[in-house]
Amino acid sequence: MDERSLTKLLAPEGWALLSQLPPYSEEAALRISTGLHERGMDPDLVAAALTQSRLRARAVGKFGDFAAGMLFTPAGLEQATRLSVAAHHARRYADAGATLVADLGCGLGGDAMALSALGVPVLAVEADEATAALATVNLRFFPSATVRHADAMTLDLAAEGVDAVFADPARRTRGGRRVFDPGAYTPPLDAVLALRADVPALGMKVAPGIPYSFLPGDAHAQWVSVDGDVVEAGLWFGPLAPEGPGRSALVLAGDDAHVLTESEQVRGTPAGAPDAPARSAVVREVGEYLYEPDGAVIRAGLVARVAEDLDAGVVSEDIAYLTGDTLTPTPFARAYRVQDHFVFSLKRLRAYLRERDVGRVEIKKRGTAVEPEQLRRQLSLKGSAAATVVLTRLGGRQSVVVVERV
């Protein structure tokens, strides 16, 4: 959003227009826009208001009911922390007794909102002027939060009285492409990590795909999933990491939160260090059940940990499907009952499904180059039943496992 549009939107006329718009829908947007133009409304203001209405609709998934009173940019919404995840961040700072958190690269203010809701004072710093203005609007109901337009890395933490830091480096280029090299974050990973020399209570977001080799030995790295989707990874240090160095997975589903860490036998050993390679689980023949570990569990390298809890093994080396003969409920993996399995061939799979009158098929895959949509077209199914097939490797061979969700 450019400065001109933002100024118009924040003026009384713009704020009134935004509050009067109905819930956004693509079908109604053109009709509403035309009607407002016919009434003599400023076209720039109309465009800005409808853009905000559309972004607010998209933001409900991250901010719930709060989205209706917030302002967004597309890029800011993309990188913003979900409020449910931000609440877990904030709890770390509250439990550590933080008295002033510097939120460096605060974006639209999602984490600052969660901290403020727990009564933790926040100094939210944002380098982009327009984004800082939007964060000020979004934090207007939280008197303990202050927004400052500045370069976060020039902040004198000691002079400000900061005793804890949260950093969310930009991980996209100006053109919107994702940045995978931690050295190319803005600011770079090493620059943020250096802050813990002055403020040991440091937390920061990183890309979920960060290689373990980039994780400092004193970090607690936690991957977070929400309703099955991996949404972030965070590094926590000092009093913000009571678990100590290592890796964990936080699985959020509805109102439930579950944390998985390494077993006690491994924790605190080189194998349980944050930068250690993931442990391997034993390979087993396909049993009565197939388990699909949560994405956060896989990213955190804890598949072997779940396998131990389930008395299961992996179906093949480096494939994150587990199998066993016992059904054990767990929040860290989805369970399927195995109905059949055989070596993959298009002809055999097509015949197998047609014999069972299957017309709708869910295709899951790991460790295979087969493209599900292409395979679905090639199967050309017309039956009335439904089935789930898993394409993976069994004993080193491309195979099919037919399953049903438990």
C-alpha positions in Angstrom: 0.0 0.0 0.0 1.5 3.4 -1.0 1.6 6.3 1.4 -1.1 8.3 -0.5 -3.6 5.4 -0.3 -2.8 4.8 3.4 -3.3 8.4 4.3 -6.8 8.4 2.6 -7.8 5.2 4.2 -6.8 6.4 7.7 -8.8 9.7 7.3 -12.3 9.7 8.8 -14.0 9.2 5.4 -11.8 6.2 4.6 -12.2 4.6 8.0 -15.9 5.1 7.8 -16.1 3.5 4.3 -14.0 0.5 5.4 -16.3 -0.1 8.4 -19.4 0.0 6.2 -18.3 -2.5 3.6 -20.0 -5.9 3.7 -18.0 -9.1 4.1 -15.8 -9.4 1.1 -16.6 -11.6 -1.9 -15.2 -11.5 -5.4 -18.6 -11.5 -6.9 -19.8 -8.4 -5.1 -16.5 -6.4 -5.3 -17.1 -5.1 -8.8 -20.7 -4.2 -8.1 -19.7 -2.3 -4.9 -16.9 -0.6 -6.6 -19.1 0.6 -9.4 -21.8 1.8 -7.0 -19.3 3.8 -4.9 -17.8 5.4 -8.1 -21.3 6.4 -9.2 -21.8 8.1 -5.8 -18.7 10.2 -6.5 -16.2 8.4 -4.1 -12.5 8.9 -4.7 -11.4 5.9 -6.9 -8.1 5.6 -5.0 -10.0 5.4 -1.7 -12.5 2.9 -3.1 -9.6 0.7 -4.4 -7.7 0.9 -1.0 -10.8 0.1 1.0 -11.8 -2.9 -1.1 -8.2 -4.2 -1.0 -8.3 -4.0 2.8 -11.7 -5.8 2.8 -10.2 -8.6 0.7 -7.1 -8.8 2.9 -9.2 -8.9 6.1 -11.1 -11.9 4.7 -7.9 -13.7 4.0 -6.5 -12.8 7.4 -9.3 -14.5 9.4 -7.4 -17.8 9.2 -4.5 -16.1 11.0 -6.2 -13.6 13.3 -9.7 -14.8 13.7 -12.2 -12.1 14.8 -9.3 -9.6 15.3 -8.9 -9.4 11.5 -12.0 -7.2 11.2 -10.3 -4.3 13.0 -6.8 -4.6 11.5 -5.1 -3.3 8.4 -2.8 -5.3 6.2 -0.4 -5.4 3.2 -0.3 -8.6 1.1 3.4 -9.2 2.0 2.9 -8.4 5.6 -0.1 -10.8 5.9 2.0 -13.5 4.2 4.7 -13.3 6.8 2.6 -12.5 9.8 2.5 -15.0 12.7 -0.8 -16.7 13.3 -2.3 -15.4 16.5 -2.5 -19.0 17.9 1.2 -19.4 17.4 2.0 -15.9 18.6 0.3 -16.8 21.9 2.8 -19.6 22.4 5.7 -17.2 21.6 4.3 -14.7 24.1 3.9 -17.3 26.8 7.7 -17.9 26.7 8.4 -14.2 27.4 5.8 -14.0 30.1 7.1 -17.1 31.8 10.7 -15.8 31.6 9.6 -12.6 33.4 10.5 -10.2 30.5 9.8 -6.6 31.4 10.3 -5.0 27.9 10.5 -7.0 24.7 12.0 -5.5 21.5 10.0 -6.9 18.6 12.5 -6.4 15.8 10.9 -6.4 12.4 7.4 -6.3 14.0 5.6 -6.3 10.6 1.9 -5.8 11.1 2.2 -6.4 14.9 0.8 -9.9 15.4 3.4 -11.0 17.9 3.3 -7.6 19.7 -0.5 -8.1 20.0 0.0 -11.5 21.7 2.6 -10.1 24.0 0.5 -7.1 25.0 -2.5 -9.4 25.6 -0.4 -11.1 28.3 0.7 -7.8 29.8 4.2 -7.9 28.5 5.4 -4.4 27.4 6.6 -4.3 23.8 8.8 -1.9 21.7 7.8 -2.9 18.2 10.3 -1.7 15.6 9.7 -1.8 11.8 11.9 -0.4 9.0 9.1 0.0 6.4 7.3 3.3 7.1 3.9 2.2 5.7 4.0 -1.2 7.6 4.9 0.6 10.8 1.9 2.9 10.4 -0.3 -0.2 9.9 1.2 -1.8 13.0 0.4 1.4 15.0 -3.3 1.0 13.9 -3.3 -2.7 14.8 -1.9 -2.1 18.2 -4.0 0.9 19.0 -5.9 -0.9 21.8 -2.7 -1.9 23.6 -1.2 0.9 25.6 1.8 -1.2 26.7 2.9 -1.5 23.0 4.9 1.2 21.3 5.6 1.2 17.6 8.8 2.8 16.2 9.7 3.3 12.6 13.5 2.5 12.5 16.1 0.1 11.5 15.8 -2.6 14.1 19.5 -3.4 14.1 20.4 0.2 15.1 18.4 0.0 18.2 20.4 0.5 21.5 18.9 -2.3 23.5 20.6 -1.4 26.7 19.6 2.3 26.5 16.0 1.3 25.8 15.9 -1.0 28.8 15.2 -4.1 26.7 15.7 -7.4 28.5 14.3 -9.7 25.8 14.2 -9.7 22.0 12.0 -11.3 19.4 13.1 -11.0 15.8 11.3 -11.9 12.6 13.8 -11.4 9.7 12.3 -10.9 6.2 12.7 -14.1 4.2 11.4 -12.9 0.9 13.0 -10.7 -1.8 11.4 -7.5 -2.9 10.0 -9.4 -5.8 8.3 -11.8 -3.4 10.6 -14.9 -3.9 11.4 -16.9 -0.8 14.9 -16.7 0.6 16.3 -20.1 1.7 19.9 -19.0 2.7 19.8 -17.8 6.3 22.7 -15.5 5.4 20.4 -13.7 3.0 17.6 -13.0 5.5 17.0 -9.3 6.3 18.7 -8.9 8.7 21.0 -12.0 8.3 20.8 -14.9 10.8 24.2 -14.3 12.2 23.4 -10.6 12.9 20.4 -11.5 14.9 22.2 -14.3 16.7 24.9 -11.8 17.8 22.3 -9.9 19.8 22.3 -12.7 22.5 25.7 -11.5 23.6 23.9 -8.4 25.1 20.4 -9.9 25.6 20.5 -13.7 26.3 16.7 -13.9 26.1 16.5 -14.0 22.3 13.8 -15.6 20.2 13.5 -15.5 16.4 11.6 -17.0 13.5 13.4 -18.8 10.7 12.3 -20.7 7.6 10.9 -24.2 8.4 13.4 -25.6 5.9 16.5 -24.3 7.7 19.3 -26.9 7.6 20.3 -28.2 11.1 23.9 -27.2 10.4 22.8 -23.5 10.8 21.4 -24.1 14.3 23.6 -22.9 17.1 24.5 -25.4 19.8 22.7 -23.4 22.5 19.4 -23.1 20.6 16.2 -24.8 21.2 14.7 -25.1 17.7 10.9 -25.7 17.5 8.9 -26.4 14.4 5.2 -25.5 14.6 2.2 -27.0 12.6 -1.4 -25.8 12.7 -4.0 -28.3 11.7 -1.4 -30.3 9.9 0.4 -27.5 8.0 3.9 -26.5 9.0 3.8 -22.7 9.5 7.1 -21.8 11.0 10.3 -22.7 12.9 11.6 -20.7 15.9 14.9 -20.5 17.7 14.8 -19.8 21.4 17.7 -19.0 23.7 18.5 -18.5 27.4 15.5 -18.1 29.7 13.1 -18.4 26.7 14.2 -22.0 26.3 13.5 -23.9 29.6 13.6 -27.1 27.6 17.3 -26.6 27.0 19.2 -27.0 23.7 17.6 -29.4 21.2 14.7 -29.7 18.7 11.0 -30.1 19.3 7.7 -30.1 17.4 4.6 -28.1 18.5 1.5 -29.5 17.0 -1.6 -27.2 17.2 -5.0 -28.7 16.3 -8.1 -26.6 17.3 -7.7 -25.6 20.9 -5.2 -28.5 21.6 -1.4 -28.1 21.8 1.0 -31.0 21.9 4.8 -30.8 22.2 7.2 -33.6 21.2 10.9 -33.6 22.1 13.6 -36.2 21.9 13.5 -39.1 24.4 15.2 -38.7 27.8 17.9 -41.1 26.7 18.9 -38.9 23.8 18.2 -35.4 25.2 21.4 -33.7 26.3 23.7 -36.0 24.2 25.4 -35.1 20.9 22.5 -37.0 19.1 20.0 -34.7 20.8 21.8 -31.5 19.9 20.0 -28.9 17.7 22.5 -29.3 14.9 22.7 -33.1 15.0 21.4 -35.2 12.1 18.0 -36.8 12.6 18.0 -40.2 14.1 17.0 -43.2 11.9 14.2 -45.5 12.7 14.3 -49.2 12.0 12.9 -50.4 8.6 9.9 -52.8 8.9 7.7 -54.8 6.6 4.3 -53.3 6.1 2.1 -54.1 9.1 -1.6 -53.7 9.8 -1.3 -49.9 10.2 0.4 -47.0 8.4 1.2 -43.8 10.2 1.8 -40.4 8.6 3.9 -38.2 11.0 2.9 -34.6 11.3 5.0 -32.2 9.2 6.4 -30.5 12.3 7.6 -33.9 13.6 9.3 -34.6 10.3 11.0 -31.1 10.1 12.2 -31.5 13.7 13.8 -34.9 12.9 11.7 -36.7 15.4 10.2 -39.5 13.3 12.3 -42.1 15.1 11.0 -40.7 18.4 7.4 -41.2 17.3 8.3 -44.7 16.0 9.5 -45.6 19.4 6.2 -44.5 21.0 4.2 -46.4 18.5 6.4 -49.5 18.4 6.6 -49.0 14.7 9.3 -48.7 12.0 9.7 -46.8 8.7 8.6 -48.5 5.5 11.9 -47.7 3.9 15.1 -45.8 4.6 14.6 -42.0 4.5 10.8 -42.3 4.0 8.7 -40.7 6.7 5.9 -43.3 6.8 5.7 -45.5 9.8 4.2 -49.0 10.0 3.3 -51.4 12.8 0.8 -53.9 14.0 -0.7 -51.9 16.9 -3.1 -49.0 16.7 -1.9 -46.3 19.1 -3.6 -42.9 19.2 -1.1 -40.0 18.9 -1.4 -36.3 18.1 1.9 -36.6 16.2 0.9 -38.9 13.4 -2.3 -39.8 11.4 -3.2 -43.4 11.4 -4.4 -45.6 8.5 -5.5 -49.2 8.4 -3.6 -51.1 5.6 -5.9 -52.9 3.3 -3.4 -54.1 0.7 0.0 -53.3 -0.8 1.9 -54.3 -4.0 4.6 -53.2 -6.4 3.5 -50.2 -8.4 2.3 -50.6 -11.9 -0.3 -48.4 -13.6 -2.1 -51.4 -15.2 -2.3 -53.3 -11.9 -3.4 -50.3 -9.9 -6.1 -49.4 -12.4 -7.4 -53.0 -12.5 -7.3 -53.2 -8.7 -9.4 -50.0 -8.2 -11.9 -50.8 -11.0 -12.6 -54.2 -9.5 -13.6 -52.4 -6.3 -15.8 -49.9 -8.2 -13.5 -47.0 -7.0 -14.3 -43.6 -8.7 -12.7 -41.2 -6.3 -9.2 -41.7 -5.1 -7.0 -39.8 -2.6 -3.4 -40.1 -3.6 -0.6 -39.6 -1.1 3.1 -39.9 -1.9 6.6 -39.9 -0.5 9.8 -41.0 -2.1 8.4 -41.3 -5.6 8.4 -39.1 -8.7 4.8 -40.0 -9.7 2.6 -36.9 -10.0 -0.8 -37.6 -8.3 -2.9 -35.5 -10.7 -1.3 -37.1 -13.8 -1.8 -40.5 -12.2 -5.5 -39.7 -11.5 -6.1 -38.9 -15.1 -4.3 -42.0 -16.3 -6.4 -44.2 -13.9 -9.6 -42.8 -15.5 -11.9 -44.1 -12.8 -15.7 -44.0 -13.0 -16.9 -46.1 -10.0 -19.0 -45.0 -7.0 -16.6 -45.9 -4.2 -13.7 -44.0 -2.7 -10.2 -45.1 -1.8 -6.9 -43.8 -0.5 -3.6 -45.0 -2.0 -0.1 -44.2 -0.8 2.7 -44.2 -3.3 6.1 -44.9 -1.7 9.0 -47.3 -1.6 8.8 -50.6 0.1 12.0 -52.6 0.4 13.5 -50.2 -2.1 10.8 -50.7 -4.8 8.2 -48.3 -5.9 5.0 -49.6 -4.4 1.3 -48.9 -3.6 -0.2 -49.2 -0.2 -4.0 -49.1 -0.1 -5.3 -47.7 3.2 -8.3 -46.3 5.0 -8.2 -43.6 7.6 -8.8 -44.8 11.1 
